[in-house]
Amino acid sequence: MSTVSQRTALTPRHLTRTAERLSFIYLERCTIHRDANAITATDAEGTTHIPSATIGTLLLGPGTRITHQAMTVLGETGAAVAWVGEHAVRYYASGRALTRSSALMEAQAHQWANPRTRLAVARAMYWLRFPDEDPDGLTRRELLGREGKRVKDCYHAQAARTGIPWKGRRYTPGDHTSGDNVNQAITAAAQCMYGIAHAVVTSLGCSPALGFVHSGHELSFVLDIADLYKTDIGIPVAFDTAAHSDEDISSRTRRALRDRINETSLLNRCVDDIKRLLMPDTEQPAAATDDRDVVTLQSDGGHHLTSGINHDGPDHTHTDGLW
């Protein structure tokens, strides 16, 4: 039996199993904040503490305000947060995709489900990163080996360009300041790139989890997309920032990366790259982000039928599309 000092520290996510959580909690006309690993709801009658790890979904009704710290602990515990109307009868938002089409998500699932097309997308990702090298015919092991060599070469090239001594990539999870300045800058740039990739992936309605290079993590596809711009944008910005000054390295890296992203129109490029990777045979992938509410019914032979119609008979009686 392990002693207390030998046990691994638990994060809020580990406190309560999903099956043991409350399905949802609805709050309205209050201010929601954080106290340790609990959220607090303060209204005219006082403050109520709610252990965040017991919440499945938090429904925020009219008159609610929520702080950044409260959202942080809810994110750590894996609780969903949705903004709703009076008495939760209307659903407004919970970080939903900007597109109303499922075309890209369906294309991603189709490409991912077949080992042959999954490898083809991985090769296409490698080509996007290193267009001077043809990845056709390479196995996954060969792709990973060549990618590792190209990244090492990039580190050495950027060190030579900026005059920074390079002793290798060093990063200790949970201890950002353990590395030297350039390693701290690289880590800061990487975290920003992951956030940007996550925002784009979810805004397009894709699954963050269905990766083609990375696997087994809820953000596998996000890591895939962020890595497309590692040697082109992230690493050079980190070395430039570290070469300029040793002070405030992380925040300066984030600001420099933000400027580079704007200069290179990275968000547009990221959107286009995802569409081309997932729908390579589509000439105009912009249709995949159509903002219209189009719902169809799946039929045999890959055909789609109009929704909102009762298809049991020749009259095709219209329904309200919901029940």
PALUMVO-504310 format. One record per residue (C-alpha): residue number from 1; residue in three letters; x, y, z. Coordinates in Angstrom, 3 decimals. Layout:
(NUM,'ALA',(X,Y,Z))
...
***
This chain:
(1,'MET',(0.000,0.000,0.000))
(2,'SER',(1.412,3.394,-1.001))
(3,'THR',(1.780,6.195,1.496))
(4,'VAL',(0.193,9.588,0.989))
(5,'SER',(3.534,11.101,-0.023))
(6,'GLN',(3.994,8.474,-2.724))
(7,'ARG',(0.598,8.839,-4.333))
(8,'THR',(0.244,10.785,-7.550))
(9,'ALA',(-1.517,14.102,-7.043))
(10,'LEU',(-5.057,14.058,-8.417))
(11,'THR',(-6.360,16.719,-10.743))
(12,'PRO',(-9.974,17.957,-10.532))
(13,'ARG',(-10.782,15.734,-13.549))
(14,'HIS',(-10.076,12.626,-11.454))
(15,'LEU',(-12.261,13.516,-8.482))
(16,'THR',(-15.575,12.082,-9.649))
(17,'ARG',(-16.343,9.564,-12.365))
(18,'THR',(-18.622,10.750,-15.138))
(19,'ALA',(-21.234,8.117,-14.330))
(20,'GLU',(-21.464,9.417,-10.746))
(21,'ARG',(-21.987,13.080,-11.629))
(22,'LEU',(-25.181,15.096,-11.651))
(23,'SER',(-26.576,15.199,-15.175))
(24,'PHE',(-26.845,18.991,-15.101))
(25,'ILE',(-27.220,22.031,-12.867))
(26,'TYR',(-29.193,25.077,-13.974))
(27,'LEU',(-28.314,28.526,-12.606))
(28,'GLU',(-29.799,31.934,-13.318))
(29,'ARG',(-29.511,35.520,-12.082))
(30,'CYS',(-26.281,35.012,-10.200))
(31,'THR',(-22.523,35.491,-10.455))
(32,'ILE',(-20.480,32.305,-10.782))
(33,'HIS',(-16.932,32.276,-9.457))
(34,'ARG',(-14.397,29.763,-8.164))
(35,'ASP',(-13.342,28.771,-4.651))
(36,'ALA',(-10.616,26.099,-4.756))
(37,'ASN',(-12.107,23.196,-6.750))
(38,'ALA',(-15.675,24.363,-6.265))
(39,'ILE',(-17.704,26.918,-8.154))
(40,'THR',(-19.716,29.471,-6.218))
(41,'ALA',(-23.081,30.919,-7.202))
(42,'THR',(-23.763,34.278,-5.551))
(43,'ASP',(-27.162,35.972,-5.667))
(44,'ALA',(-29.288,38.165,-3.380))
(45,'GLU',(-29.757,35.290,-0.926))
(46,'GLY',(-26.054,34.536,-0.482))
(47,'THR',(-23.354,32.234,-1.857))
(48,'THR',(-23.712,28.549,-2.639))
(49,'HIS',(-20.694,26.265,-3.112))
(50,'ILE',(-20.964,23.473,-5.690))
(51,'PRO',(-18.125,20.928,-6.107))
(52,'SER',(-17.204,21.288,-9.761))
(53,'ALA',(-16.285,17.616,-10.183))
(54,'THR',(-19.881,16.598,-9.441))
(55,'ILE',(-21.266,18.513,-12.434))
(56,'GLY',(-21.985,16.857,-15.741))
(57,'THR',(-23.285,19.967,-17.527))
(58,'LEU',(-23.717,23.489,-16.190))
(59,'LEU',(-26.642,25.331,-17.776))
(60,'LEU',(-26.342,29.118,-17.566))
(61,'GLY',(-29.693,30.856,-17.693))
(62,'PRO',(-30.610,34.561,-17.996))
(63,'GLY',(-28.851,37.010,-15.715))
(64,'THR',(-25.777,34.838,-15.119))
(65,'ARG',(-22.189,36.054,-15.165))
(66,'ILE',(-19.260,33.646,-14.984))
(67,'THR',(-15.609,34.413,-14.280))
(68,'HIS',(-12.533,33.148,-16.072))
(69,'GLN',(-11.466,31.188,-12.977))
(70,'ALA',(-14.813,29.423,-12.833))
(71,'MET',(-14.505,28.393,-16.477))
(72,'THR',(-10.971,27.181,-15.784))
(73,'VAL',(-11.997,24.738,-13.058))
(74,'LEU',(-14.994,23.549,-15.076))
(75,'GLY',(-12.655,22.857,-17.977))
(76,'GLU',(-10.265,20.973,-15.696))
(77,'THR',(-13.053,18.761,-14.401))
(78,'GLY',(-14.392,18.045,-17.872))
(79,'ALA',(-17.802,19.622,-17.198))
(80,'ALA',(-19.767,20.915,-20.177))
(81,'VAL',(-21.084,24.488,-20.081))
(82,'ALA',(-24.081,25.658,-22.119))
(83,'TRP',(-25.803,29.026,-22.309))
(84,'VAL',(-29.571,28.603,-22.329))
(85,'GLY',(-32.811,30.588,-22.122))
(86,'GLU',(-35.355,30.924,-19.335))
(87,'HIS',(-35.652,27.623,-17.423))
(88,'ALA',(-33.282,26.042,-19.964))
(89,'VAL',(-35.968,25.798,-22.648))
(90,'ARG',(-33.755,27.302,-25.361))
(91,'TYR',(-30.174,26.378,-26.219))
(92,'TYR',(-27.932,29.257,-27.225))
(93,'ALA',(-24.301,28.241,-27.197))
(94,'SER',(-21.633,25.985,-25.750))
(95,'GLY',(-18.681,26.600,-28.016))
(96,'ARG',(-20.549,25.163,-30.996))
(97,'ALA',(-19.031,25.052,-34.465))
(98,'LEU',(-19.370,28.097,-36.698))
(99,'THR',(-20.548,25.904,-39.559))
(100,'ARG',(-23.946,24.251,-39.621))
(101,'SER',(-22.816,21.621,-42.080))
(102,'SER',(-21.513,18.203,-41.060))
(103,'ALA',(-19.679,17.719,-44.385))
(104,'LEU',(-16.156,18.152,-43.021))
(105,'MET',(-16.826,16.004,-39.960))
(106,'GLU',(-18.237,13.241,-42.138))
(107,'ALA',(-15.277,13.526,-44.504))
(108,'GLN',(-12.867,13.349,-41.562))
(109,'ALA',(-14.565,10.237,-40.189))
(110,'HIS',(-14.538,8.639,-43.654))
(111,'GLN',(-10.835,9.339,-44.171))
(112,'TRP',(-9.947,8.218,-40.654))
(113,'ALA',(-11.933,4.968,-40.679))
(114,'ASN',(-10.013,3.472,-43.621))
(115,'PRO',(-6.346,2.622,-42.845))
(116,'ARG',(-5.381,3.330,-46.462))
(117,'THR',(-6.907,6.823,-46.592))
(118,'ARG',(-5.716,7.554,-43.052))
(119,'LEU',(-2.143,6.970,-44.197))
(120,'ALA',(-2.779,9.028,-47.327))
(121,'VAL',(-3.831,12.011,-45.190))
(122,'ALA',(-0.736,11.559,-42.990))
(123,'ARG',(1.433,11.651,-46.119))
(124,'ALA',(-0.398,14.765,-47.336))
(125,'MET',(0.286,16.432,-43.992))
(126,'TYR',(3.978,15.626,-44.329))
(127,'TRP',(4.021,17.110,-47.832))
(128,'LEU',(2.355,20.302,-46.573))
(129,'ARG',(5.142,20.701,-44.045))
(130,'PHE',(8.001,19.742,-46.367))
(131,'PRO',(6.905,20.329,-49.991))
(132,'ASP',(10.420,19.688,-51.293))
(133,'GLU',(10.138,15.988,-50.409))
(134,'ASP',(7.753,13.440,-51.934))
(135,'PRO',(6.216,11.232,-49.185))
(136,'ASP',(4.455,8.825,-51.562))
(137,'GLY',(5.215,5.221,-50.684))
(138,'LEU',(6.583,6.027,-47.230))
(139,'THR',(5.390,3.963,-44.289))
(140,'ARG',(4.265,5.584,-41.060))
(141,'ARG',(7.556,4.693,-39.390))
(142,'GLU',(9.466,6.309,-42.268))
(143,'LEU',(7.276,9.416,-42.078))
(144,'LEU',(7.922,9.771,-38.350))
(145,'GLY',(11.660,9.264,-38.812))
(146,'ARG',(11.954,11.854,-41.560))
(147,'GLU',(9.728,14.303,-39.686))
(148,'GLY',(11.941,13.973,-36.601))
(149,'LYS',(15.067,14.642,-38.640))
(150,'ARG',(13.531,17.679,-40.346))
(151,'VAL',(12.496,19.169,-36.984))
(152,'LYS',(16.003,18.625,-35.557))
(153,'ASP',(17.478,20.276,-38.643))
(154,'CYS',(15.093,23.196,-38.152))
(155,'TYR',(16.244,23.691,-34.551))
(156,'HIS',(19.904,23.731,-35.599))
(157,'ALA',(19.244,26.038,-38.560))
(158,'GLN',(17.336,28.548,-36.410))
(159,'ALA',(20.046,28.418,-33.735))
(160,'ALA',(22.701,29.168,-36.363))
(161,'ARG',(20.599,31.985,-37.844))
(162,'THR',(19.987,33.718,-34.512))
(163,'GLY',(23.291,32.870,-32.826))
(164,'ILE',(21.610,31.109,-29.892))
(165,'PRO',(23.453,28.127,-28.368))
(166,'TRP',(21.290,25.048,-28.843))
(167,'LYS',(21.557,22.108,-26.452))
(168,'GLY',(18.450,20.247,-27.577))
(169,'ARG',(14.729,20.370,-26.897))
(170,'ARG',(14.032,20.302,-23.180))
(171,'TYR',(10.572,20.489,-21.649))
(172,'THR',(9.365,19.189,-18.291))
(173,'PRO',(5.555,18.948,-18.091))
(174,'GLY',(4.294,21.131,-15.278))
(175,'ASP',(7.589,23.001,-14.932))
(176,'HIS',(7.722,25.566,-17.728))
(177,'THR',(10.682,27.481,-16.290))
(178,'SER',(12.963,24.441,-16.040))
(179,'GLY',(14.212,24.911,-19.604))
(180,'ASP',(16.436,27.653,-20.949))
(181,'ASN',(14.935,30.755,-22.546))
(182,'VAL',(14.693,29.392,-26.071))
(183,'ASN',(13.027,26.211,-24.820))
(184,'GLN',(10.541,28.292,-22.847))
(185,'ALA',(9.841,30.312,-25.992))
(186,'ILE',(9.316,27.146,-28.050))
(187,'THR',(6.901,25.792,-25.439))
(188,'ALA',(4.955,29.075,-25.313))
(189,'ALA',(4.718,29.146,-29.104))
(190,'ALA',(3.582,25.508,-29.202))
(191,'GLN',(0.811,26.111,-26.651))
(192,'CYS',(-0.456,29.078,-28.659))
(193,'MET',(-0.428,27.048,-31.858))
(194,'TYR',(-2.398,24.267,-30.158))
(195,'GLY',(-5.008,26.790,-29.044))
(196,'ILE',(-5.292,28.281,-32.514))
(197,'ALA',(-5.552,24.866,-34.163))
(198,'HIS',(-8.198,23.802,-31.639))
(199,'ALA',(-10.275,26.901,-32.355))
(200,'VAL',(-10.131,26.332,-36.116))
(201,'VAL',(-10.829,22.593,-35.898))
(202,'THR',(-13.912,23.070,-33.721))
(203,'SER',(-15.166,26.075,-35.692))
(204,'LEU',(-15.217,23.919,-38.835))
(205,'GLY',(-17.208,21.216,-37.055))
(206,'CYS',(-14.385,18.645,-37.162))
(207,'SER',(-13.573,16.178,-34.408))
(208,'PRO',(-10.518,17.199,-32.352))
(209,'ALA',(-9.951,13.523,-31.472))
(210,'LEU',(-9.726,11.797,-34.876))
(211,'GLY',(-6.070,12.299,-35.715))
(212,'PHE',(-4.097,10.975,-38.673))
(213,'VAL',(-0.581,11.242,-37.212))
(214,'HIS',(-1.345,11.514,-33.500))
(215,'SER',(-3.668,9.009,-31.851))
(216,'GLY',(-5.268,8.081,-28.550))
(217,'HIS',(-5.915,11.611,-27.259))
(218,'GLU',(-8.980,13.826,-27.278))
(219,'LEU',(-6.944,16.469,-29.201))
(220,'SER',(-5.126,14.205,-31.663))
(221,'PHE',(-6.333,16.077,-34.756))
(222,'VAL',(-5.558,19.416,-33.103))
(223,'LEU',(-1.958,18.274,-32.588))
(224,'ASP',(-1.826,17.145,-36.224))
(225,'ILE',(-2.905,20.561,-37.491))
(226,'ALA',(-0.720,22.583,-35.122))
(227,'ASP',(2.347,20.626,-36.233))
(228,'LEU',(1.789,21.699,-39.853))
(229,'TYR',(3.113,25.145,-38.971))
(230,'LYS',(5.743,24.238,-36.374))
(231,'THR',(8.880,24.607,-38.513))
(232,'ASP',(7.425,27.386,-40.668))
(233,'ILE',(6.117,29.729,-37.980))
(234,'GLY',(6.300,28.483,-34.394))
(235,'ILE',(9.993,27.579,-34.064))
(236,'PRO',(11.385,30.603,-36.000))
(237,'VAL',(9.287,33.001,-33.910))
(238,'ALA',(10.519,31.362,-30.704))
(239,'PHE',(14.187,31.712,-31.682))
(240,'ASP',(13.690,35.318,-32.834))
(241,'THR',(12.099,36.197,-29.500))
(242,'ALA',(14.784,34.458,-27.436))
(243,'ALA',(17.530,36.177,-29.432))
(244,'HIS',(16.072,39.614,-28.781))
(245,'SER',(15.980,39.513,-24.982))
(246,'ASP',(15.930,37.184,-21.980))
(247,'GLU',(13.192,39.083,-20.161))
(248,'ASP',(9.507,38.128,-20.120))
(249,'ILE',(10.157,35.421,-22.690))
(250,'SER',(6.752,33.712,-22.695))
(251,'SER',(4.554,36.780,-23.072))
(252,'ARG',(6.852,38.291,-25.704))
(253,'THR',(6.714,35.034,-27.645))
(254,'ARG',(2.925,35.067,-27.580))
(255,'ARG',(2.805,38.653,-28.818))
(256,'ALA',(5.348,37.966,-31.555))
(257,'LEU',(3.464,34.860,-32.642))
(258,'ARG',(0.199,36.795,-32.742))
(259,'ASP',(1.805,39.360,-35.062))
(260,'ARG',(3.254,36.653,-37.313))
(261,'ILE',(-0.103,34.906,-37.510))
(262,'ASN',(-1.744,38.136,-38.661))
(263,'GLU',(1.026,38.837,-41.170))
(264,'THR',(0.807,35.379,-42.736))
(265,'SER',(-3.018,35.054,-42.581))
(266,'LEU',(-2.480,31.737,-40.811))
(267,'LEU',(-6.114,31.246,-39.840))
(268,'ASN',(-7.246,31.336,-43.475))
(269,'ARG',(-4.394,29.046,-44.436))
(270,'CYS',(-5.301,26.629,-41.657))
(271,'VAL',(-8.927,26.488,-42.797))
(272,'ASP',(-7.916,25.847,-46.409))
(273,'ASP',(-5.412,23.164,-45.416))
(274,'ILE',(-7.962,21.263,-43.331))
(275,'LYS',(-10.480,21.312,-46.168))
(276,'ARG',(-7.929,20.097,-48.707))
(277,'LEU',(-6.717,17.337,-46.393))
(278,'LEU',(-10.184,16.015,-45.592))
(279,'MET',(-11.862,16.667,-48.951))
(280,'PRO',(-9.035,16.395,-51.508))
(281,'ASP',(-11.360,15.630,-54.431))
(282,'THR',(-13.646,18.601,-53.843))
(283,'GLU',(-12.938,21.597,-56.060))
(284,'GLN',(-14.756,24.098,-53.852))
(285,'PRO',(-14.458,22.905,-50.240))
(286,'ALA',(-15.968,26.183,-49.020))
(287,'ALA',(-19.333,24.464,-49.455))
(288,'ALA',(-18.442,22.393,-46.425))
(289,'THR',(-18.909,25.438,-44.219))
(290,'ASP',(-22.304,26.408,-45.631))
(291,'ASP',(-24.194,28.467,-43.048))
(292,'ARG',(-27.626,27.240,-44.115))
(293,'ASP',(-29.672,24.875,-41.950))
(294,'VAL',(-29.875,21.876,-44.288))
(295,'VAL',(-30.933,18.584,-42.710))
(296,'THR',(-31.397,15.479,-44.837))
(297,'LEU',(-32.257,11.849,-44.148))
(298,'GLN',(-29.893,9.048,-45.125))
(299,'SER',(-31.221,6.416,-47.470))
(300,'ASP',(-29.896,3.361,-49.296))
(301,'GLY',(-27.135,3.611,-51.880))
(302,'GLY',(-25.696,6.802,-50.440))
(303,'HIS',(-28.785,8.841,-51.334))
(304,'HIS',(-30.124,11.619,-49.121))
(305,'LEU',(-33.802,12.450,-48.772))
(306,'THR',(-35.486,15.674,-47.750))
(307,'SER',(-36.196,15.912,-44.041))
(308,'GLY',(-39.433,17.187,-42.552))
(309,'ILE',(-41.442,14.771,-44.706))
(310,'ASN',(-43.130,11.512,-43.732))
(311,'HIS',(-41.808,9.043,-46.294))
(312,'ASP',(-44.319,6.313,-45.463))
(313,'GLY',(-46.437,6.567,-48.597))
(314,'PRO',(-46.794,8.499,-51.848))
(315,'ASP',(-48.230,11.653,-50.307))
(316,'HIS',(-44.975,12.482,-48.411))
(317,'THR',(-46.769,14.286,-45.612))
(318,'HIS',(-44.777,17.238,-44.238))
(319,'THR',(-43.870,17.258,-40.568))
(320,'ASP',(-42.257,19.928,-38.420))
(321,'GLY',(-38.868,18.260,-38.871))
(322,'LEU',(-38.455,17.516,-35.168))
(323,'TRP',(-41.063,14.937,-34.043))
***
